[in-house]
Amino acid sequence: MTERAIDRAITPQAVSDGAGVRLRRSIATPQLDHLDPFLLFDHFGSEDPDDYVAGFPMHPHRGIETVTYMLDGSVEHRDSLGNSGTIGAGDIQWMTAGSGILHEEMPRVGPRRLDGFQIWVNLPARLKMSRPRYQDVPAARIPEITRPDGARIRVVAGEMEGTAGAVREIEADPQYLDVALPAGGSFELPVPRDHTALLYVFEGQVEVGPPGKAARPVEAPRLLVLGKGDLLRARAAGGAARFLLLSARPLHEPIARYGPFVMNTEGEIREALAELRAGTFIKA
Ligand code: FE
C-alpha cells in the first residue's frame, strides 16, 4: 500500500458570502478554484451572531450537490420544492440540487456558537439536470465509532472498519468522516487510489504520512490536499485534534461555474440564468 502524503496545505481565506455571513473558505478561492469533484469548502464558526445572522436568503443552485454538516448551533432551511426544516448540531444535509432548486439557509441565533461546514460536490454531466433530492440525517442516525483510546469517528458517508456511513447512494462514492483524536492518537484508513482526498484540520495539530517520514505537524485551521496513494495515516500531534476526512471520485469533465450554478459549458450557464429570469428554472 502507498501512503498518501500532503500535497498542498491551504490556509482558509476569510470571506463574506450570502447576505453577509463571515466564513473561512478553502476551496473556490483564487488559491484553489476546485479539487475535482469538490467545488467549494466553507467552514463557518463564530460566537458573534452579527457574523452569521444575515444568512443565505433565497438563492438558486443547479448542477451540484451541497452538503451541510453542523457541529454547533443550527440552520433553518426552506426551498422551492416545499421542504423545510432545521439542520442542528451533529446533523448532515446532503442536497442534490440537480436541475435546480431555490432555497434559503438561515442560521438561527443560538445560546452558544455557530459551527459547521458546507461543501459542494460536482455532478457528472449526465446527472446535472436530474431530479433534485435530499438526504437529511439527524445526529442520532450518524454511526459513531468510539475506540478504547478515546478516539471518536463519526461516519457521515463511506465506510470505516465495516461501519457504513449514514448518507448513501451518492454518485461520487464519497467518504466523509469526522475524526476526533486524543493527544497522541492515530488514525488509519484505506482511501481508494483514484479518489481525490483532503483532510480539514479544525482543532489541534495533525501529522500526516508514514511514521518517521511525516511532514511537520499542521495546525488548525488548514485544508490538506493529499497526494496519490491508497492509505491515509494521521496522528494528533501535541494535544487532541479533530479533522474532517473527505474523499470522492473525480469527474475529469469541463467545468463552467457562475455563482451557485456549476455546469459543463458557458451555454448551460446562460440557459440557467435565462430560465431564472423567465421563471422556468424550477422543473416539475
Ligand atoms: Fe445554498
Residues whose N, C-alpha, C, O or C-beta is under 5 A from the ligand:
A	BS01	FE	none
